[in-house]
Amino acid sequence: MSRPVALAAGAAALAVLLLLVGALMGGWRPFTAQPDVLTYGPDGDLEQFVLFEGQCANGDLASGGSFGPEADARCGVPHDVEVVASIAPVREGRPVSYPGEEGLAAFGRAYCALYADSDLLVPTAGGVDRDDLRMTAVVPARAAFADPRSAGSASGGRQVSCVVSRDDGERLTDRFSVI
């Protein structure tokens, strides 16, 4: 290879490397920048959400959907969603007023974005790259938060869950969470 060609190839490689480093430092992540947010409970987007961390399920992860006990699915067969993380920002035993949908949505977005950027999701599962996933934070609506043990609430009505589904709407066929 001639010297000018070698220099041009080296310069191109350096430019690509600098762009990649700059993108990563600037906040680029393989997932969408902000996870979607849905509420659950009698007055929420999802009528029921009784899924727990590590559980896979079938159902429409959209306003009007529901994830009751009948939605349960094995993770090794085609399914629509997987709960990859969950946390209770306020324990159920503590009497506390509802922090508001925006406050819980902001908490859910931040928690799920942090989780999406972690090593707690495998890079690929069932031939699907994690870059092809959509992350949704599922947070309690006012009624579910006020009565954490109500029917239709997750294993705790104050749970915030991070749920993955395929961005293209196709079904998942394996588990993404590291358990």
Phi, psi and omega in degrees: 000136181286159183300315179298322180292318179296319178295319179295318179295318178296318179295320179295317179297319179295319179297317178297317179298315179296321177296317179296313179298317179297319179295316179295319179289333180278359176106005179294133177225154181294329177281168173300150186299316181239122174298148172293162178228132172232148176257157177230158180121178184305328181250020184255181177294319178256124182299316178230149172207094183249020181280153179238167182303132180090355183272141174254154185204165174248140178155171182268110180277075182201165178305132183097349179282174180206139178233077175273188182302329181290348181280346183306138178216150174288143183287342182274358177242163182305132180211165185269323186219162172220132175276112185263344179199153173205153182205148174255107182295334176224125181299151184292331183287348182266126175286122181207146180284158181298126182285355180099148182298320181295319179297314178292324178297316179297318177299312181299316178300313182295314181297313182290325176294318177299316180294319180298329181275358185270176175272012182274359171246132179290150183295329180208146178211130178059031180079008180248128176280148178295341174296339183264014181259157172245131178259132178233130174270127179249116187239155181289139170281175186306310184295319179294322179292319182292326180234079188299340181260014182290156176296142179092359179260156176299175180300054184135118185288001177248012179290138169250123184243145175254121187239130176255147173214167179283137180296331182272002178085352178288172183269151173277155179232002180206177184270137176260336182283146176270111181239000000 
